[in-house]
Amino acid sequence: MMKSFWLCFVPLFVAVNAFGVLPLFINLTEGIEPQKIRRVVFQSMITALIVALAFIALGTIILNLLGITVADFMIAGGTLLFIISIREIISTDKSPYPIDLDSMGAVPIGVPLITGPAVLTTSMLLINEHTLVITSLAIIINILIAGGIFLSAPLINRVLGKTGSKTMSKISSLLLAAIAVMIIRRGIAVFIAQGVQF
């Protein structure tokens, strides 16, 4: 069970990419009082958890209704993750999202910065290989870790600096691209093993 948990935890840790989101979080919360920043962080964690857990609870049912196989989702999901990771590698730190202090924790920090397409796609793929309980637990712990990183943003920013934070972000995106290629490869292997059907 522990091995299965870690096999879920690591890809989701990379998908959440808290260190990659950290520079944006710092930019979004610059000049805001520490007490309000804590409120934003807790709002983002609650929003991210609700969206992620609701998606994985209903996602499998929706896929079954649509007749989408595991291999279909692995190839499509892996392709989407690859595109997202490449976009993150070449992107800048500037936020494209409008800023509203009252809802900032929910949007854009909770969704889509913490729980975005990468997390949703990765979690759905992991459910097919592991259990719903283990995947849910890995999601919950990763989002709690992301919240802890955001609460420690001033300290982390002083230790790593802006350049260090950006470097961590790019490394995480590169790892996500590698995971995406692995998922596509496994999806193709499933197609071959089951016999390609159209």
C-alpha positions as CSV (number, residue, x, y, z in Angstrom):
1,M,0.0,0.0,0.0
2,M,2.9,2.4,0.8
3,K,4.4,1.8,-2.6
4,S,1.1,2.5,-4.3
5,F,0.7,5.7,-2.2
6,W,4.2,7.0,-3.3
7,L,3.5,6.1,-6.9
8,C,0.4,8.4,-6.6
9,F,2.1,11.1,-4.4
10,V,5.1,11.8,-6.6
11,P,3.3,12.5,-10.0
12,L,0.7,14.6,-8.1
13,F,3.4,16.6,-6.3
14,V,4.9,17.4,-9.7
15,A,1.5,18.2,-11.1
16,V,0.5,20.5,-8.2
17,N,3.9,22.2,-8.8
18,A,3.7,24.4,-5.6
19,F,7.2,25.7,-6.1
20,G,6.3,26.6,-9.7
21,V,3.2,28.5,-8.5
22,L,5.1,30.2,-5.7
23,P,6.5,33.1,-7.7
24,L,3.0,33.9,-9.0
25,F,1.6,33.6,-5.5
26,I,4.2,36.0,-4.2
27,N,3.3,38.5,-7.0
28,L,-0.4,38.1,-6.4
29,T,-0.1,38.7,-2.6
30,E,2.5,41.4,-2.7
31,G,1.6,44.2,-0.3
32,I,-1.2,42.3,1.4
33,E,-1.3,42.0,5.2
34,P,0.0,38.6,6.6
35,Q,-3.4,37.8,8.2
36,K,-5.2,38.3,4.9
37,I,-2.6,36.2,3.1
38,R,-3.3,33.3,5.5
39,R,-7.0,33.7,4.7
40,V,-6.2,33.5,1.0
41,V,-4.1,30.4,1.5
42,F,-6.8,28.6,3.4
43,Q,-9.4,29.6,0.9
44,S,-7.2,28.3,-1.9
45,M,-6.7,24.9,-0.2
46,I,-10.4,24.4,0.5
47,T,-11.3,25.3,-3.1
48,A,-8.6,23.1,-4.6
49,L,-9.6,20.1,-2.4
50,I,-13.3,20.4,-3.3
51,V,-12.7,20.6,-7.0
52,A,-10.1,17.8,-7.1
53,L,-12.1,15.3,-5.0
54,A,-15.4,16.1,-6.8
55,F,-13.7,15.6,-10.2
56,I,-12.2,12.2,-9.4
57,A,-15.4,11.1,-7.7
58,L,-17.5,11.9,-10.8
59,G,-14.8,11.6,-13.5
60,T,-14.8,7.8,-13.7
61,I,-18.6,7.7,-14.0
62,I,-18.5,10.2,-16.8
63,L,-15.8,8.3,-18.7
64,N,-17.8,5.0,-18.4
65,L,-20.9,6.7,-19.7
66,L,-19.0,8.1,-22.7
67,G,-17.3,4.7,-23.4
68,I,-13.8,6.1,-23.0
69,T,-11.2,3.4,-22.2
70,V,-8.2,3.6,-19.9
71,A,-5.9,3.7,-22.9
72,D,-7.9,6.5,-24.5
73,F,-7.6,8.6,-21.4
74,M,-3.9,7.8,-20.9
75,I,-3.0,9.0,-24.4
76,A,-5.2,12.0,-24.3
77,G,-4.3,12.9,-20.8
78,G,-0.6,12.4,-21.4
79,T,-0.7,14.6,-24.4
80,L,-2.5,17.4,-22.5
81,L,0.1,17.1,-19.6
82,F,2.9,17.4,-22.1
83,I,1.4,20.5,-23.7
84,I,0.9,22.1,-20.2
85,S,4.4,21.3,-19.1
86,I,6.0,22.8,-22.3
87,R,3.8,25.9,-21.8
88,E,5.0,26.3,-18.2
89,I,8.6,25.8,-19.2
90,I,8.5,28.7,-21.7
91,S,6.1,30.9,-19.7
92,T,6.9,34.1,-17.7
93,D,6.0,34.8,-14.1
94,K,3.4,37.4,-14.9
95,S,-0.1,36.4,-14.0
96,P,-2.8,36.5,-16.7
97,Y,-5.6,36.5,-14.1
98,P,-7.5,39.5,-12.8
99,I,-6.9,40.2,-9.1
100,D,-9.8,40.2,-6.5
101,L,-8.7,39.9,-2.9
102,D,-12.0,38.4,-1.7
103,S,-11.9,35.6,-4.2
104,M,-8.2,35.4,-5.0
105,G,-7.8,32.2,-2.9
106,A,-10.5,30.4,-4.9
107,V,-9.6,31.8,-8.3
108,P,-6.9,31.9,-9.6
109,I,-4.8,30.3,-6.7
110,G,-7.1,27.4,-5.7
111,V,-8.3,26.8,-9.3
112,P,-6.5,26.7,-11.7
113,L,-3.0,27.3,-10.2
114,I,-3.2,24.5,-7.5
115,T,-5.9,22.2,-9.0
116,G,-5.6,22.8,-12.7
117,P,-5.7,20.5,-15.8
118,A,-2.4,18.9,-14.8
119,V,-3.7,17.7,-11.4
120,L,-7.1,16.7,-12.7
121,T,-5.7,14.7,-15.6
122,T,-3.0,13.1,-13.4
123,S,-5.5,12.1,-10.7
124,M,-7.8,10.4,-13.2
125,L,-4.9,8.5,-14.7
126,L,-3.7,7.4,-11.3
127,I,-7.2,6.1,-10.3
128,N,-6.9,3.6,-13.2
129,E,-3.7,2.1,-11.7
130,H,-4.4,2.6,-8.0
131,T,-7.5,2.9,-5.8
132,L,-9.7,6.0,-5.3
133,V,-8.8,6.1,-1.6
134,I,-5.0,6.2,-2.2
135,T,-5.3,8.7,-5.0
136,S,-7.6,10.9,-2.8
137,L,-5.2,10.7,0.1
138,A,-2.3,11.7,-2.2
139,I,-4.2,14.7,-3.5
140,I,-5.2,15.8,0.0
141,I,-1.6,15.6,1.3
142,N,-0.2,17.4,-1.8
143,I,-2.7,20.3,-1.5
144,L,-1.9,20.6,2.3
145,I,1.9,20.7,1.4
146,A,1.1,23.4,-1.2
147,G,-0.7,25.4,1.4
148,G,2.3,25.0,3.8
149,I,4.7,26.2,1.0
150,F,2.5,29.3,0.4
151,L,2.3,30.1,4.1
152,S,6.2,29.9,4.2
153,A,6.5,32.0,1.0
154,P,8.5,34.8,2.6
155,L,11.1,32.4,4.1
156,I,11.4,30.3,0.9
157,N,11.7,33.5,-1.2
158,R,14.6,34.7,1.1
159,V,16.4,31.3,0.9
160,L,15.9,30.5,-2.8
161,G,15.5,34.0,-4.2
162,K,13.6,34.8,-7.4
163,T,16.1,32.9,-9.6
164,G,16.0,29.8,-7.4
165,S,12.2,29.8,-7.4
166,K,12.1,30.1,-11.2
167,T,14.6,27.3,-11.5
168,M,12.5,25.0,-9.3
169,S,9.5,25.8,-11.4
170,K,11.2,24.9,-14.7
171,I,12.6,21.6,-13.2
172,S,9.1,20.6,-12.0
173,S,7.7,21.4,-15.5
174,L,10.4,19.3,-17.1
175,L,9.6,16.3,-14.8
176,L,5.9,16.7,-15.6
177,A,6.8,16.5,-19.4
178,A,8.7,13.3,-18.7
179,I,5.8,11.8,-16.8
180,A,3.5,12.8,-19.6
181,V,5.6,10.9,-22.1
182,M,5.6,7.8,-19.8
183,I,1.8,8.0,-19.6
184,I,1.4,8.2,-23.4
185,R,3.9,5.3,-23.8
186,R,1.8,3.1,-21.4
187,G,-1.4,4.1,-23.1
188,I,0.0,2.9,-26.5
189,A,1.3,-0.3,-24.8
190,V,-2.3,-1.0,-23.5
191,F,-3.7,-0.4,-27.0
192,I,-1.2,-2.9,-28.5
193,A,-1.8,-5.5,-25.7
194,Q,-5.6,-5.3,-26.1
195,G,-5.5,-5.1,-29.9
196,V,-6.3,-1.8,-31.5
197,Q,-10.0,-1.4,-32.1
198,F,-11.7,1.4,-34.0
